[in-house]
Amino acid sequence: MTKNRIYRNNGAIGALLDEYEKSITEFKEVIKDVNSKELIQIVDSETKDEDCKSIQTIITHVVRAGYTYVIEIRRWLGEDIKYKEKETLNSILEYNEALDKMFAYNEQLFDDYPDIKLEELEPNKKVHVRWGQKYDVEQLFEHAIVHILRHRRQIELFKNKISR
């Protein structure tokens, strides 16, 4: 990070978006040197999780999940919106563009709902996501950030296995 980094100055929303963007930047840094052979190589053939077999499946999952979090919030807000389908891409360049679009979609939520309530203490008023958890908006964005970090680490481990 440079000393002259520009931070959003809209409080908690700005902090969430800055940290989310930072996690994506770090993620992109880790994948930047992955070639087309490494992208599709099955690194974990033992896992039953189809999203965690190769670097390609991980990045595909990360992009889709990034949309899913916002779609969950938009549905909670009353929008009739469908989940994004998995889209397998063929290069890191294409995935970088997909990550940028996904992040822009996240930013758009706060443009569309500038007064959105981030914290909700009552469990029955939280966002009930399709995988069974309940979050408020802030918790769901925090989960999204850590999700990127966890998969960044996973790809780092995959790259170590590939280079042996």
C-alpha positions, -999 to 999 in steps of 0.1 A, spaced: 0 0 0 12 35 -7 11 63 17 -12 83 -6 -40 57 -8 -74 74 -11 -99 61 14 -136 64 12 -148 88 38 -184 76 43 -180 59 77 -186 22 82 -197 18 46 -165 33 34 -144 11 57 -162 -20 45 -158 -11 8 -121 -1 13 -113 -34 31 -133 -54 5 -114 -37 -23 -81 -43 -6 -89 -80 -2 -97 -82 -39 -65 -64 -48 -44 -88 -27 -63 -117 -42 -55 -105 -77 -18 -101 -68 -17 -137 -58 -33 -150 -90 -15 -126 -114 13 -151 -124 -10 -181 -127 -6 -195 -163 -34 -212 -183 -20 -247 -174 -19 -239 -136 -53 -223 -138 -70 -256 -147 -47 -280 -130 -66 -302 -104 -46 -296 -72 -69 -312 -47 -84 -343 -62 -95 -356 -27 -119 -328 -18 -156 -334 -23 -161 -296 -28 -163 -290 -65 -154 -253 -59 -120 -262 -44 -103 -286 -69 -83 -261 -90 -74 -224 -90 -100 -220 -117 -128 -235 -96 -118 -214 -66 -118 -181 -85 -151 -190 -102 -166 -196 -68 -151 -164 -53 -167 -143 -81 -201 -159 -79 -201 -157 -41 -193 -120 -43 -225 -115 -62 -245 -138 -40 -239 -117 -8 -253 -86 -25 -281 -105 -41 -291 -119 -6 -292 -83 7 -312 -71 -23 -337 -99 -19 -340 -91 19 -347 -55 8 -376 -68 -13 -360 -70 -48 -370 -99 -70 -336 -109 -83 -321 -142 -93 -288 -156 -82 -259 -154 -106 -249 -187 -124 -214 -200 -122 -193 -187 -151 -160 -205 -157 -135 -183 -174 -103 -192 -192 -77 -167 -182 -65 -146 -152 -72 -115 -173 -109 -125 -177 -111 -133 -139 -96 -99 -130 -123 -82 -151 -149 -104 -134 -136 -95 -100 -138 -58 -109 -174 -62 -121 -183 -81 -90 -169 -54 -68 -186 -27 -87 -219 -46 -82 -212 -45 -44 -205 -8 -45 -238 -2 -64 -257 -16 -34 -247 15 -14 -255 39 -42 -289 23 -45 -295 22 -8 -274 51 7 -293 49 40 -292 11 44 -290 0 80 -258 -19 86 -264 -33 120 -294 -53 131 -296 -68 166 -330 -87 162 -323 -121 147 -357 -122 130 -348 -90 111 -315 -102 98 -307 -114 63 -314 -151 62 -291 -164 35 -296 -195 14 -269 -215 32 -288 -212 65 -270 -184 84 -284 -151 95 -264 -119 91 -270 -82 93 -256 -62 63 -223 -54 81 -217 -90 91 -224 -102 56 -199 -78 41 -174 -88 68 -180 -124 58 -175 -115 21 -141 -99 29 -129 -129 49 -142 -152 22 -118 -136 -3 -89 -138 23 -95 -175 29 -95 -183 -7 -65 -161 -14 -46 -183 12 -60 -214 -4 -46 -204 -38 -12 -196 -22 -11 -231 -9 -22 -245 -43 6 -225 -60 31 -240 -35 19 -275 -44 21 -268 -81 57 -255 -79 71 -286 -61 
